């Protein structure tokens, strides 16, 4: 599963380390009191999301 997420991040021009760091800090914020996460709330964390921080993205080559 980790390999799949990493490769999908690369295909979406993301830097896997920073992407994992970001999603692993954001996921706990989405948990309810029972530790569950509503799947609808995960859209902004997907590798193709436009709302990911710039630090997750590979710099553009000149």
Secondary structure, DSSP 8 states (H G I E B T S, - for coil): -HHHHHHHHHHTTB-HHHHHHHHHHHHHHH--TTS---GGGGGGGSTT-TTS-GGGB-----
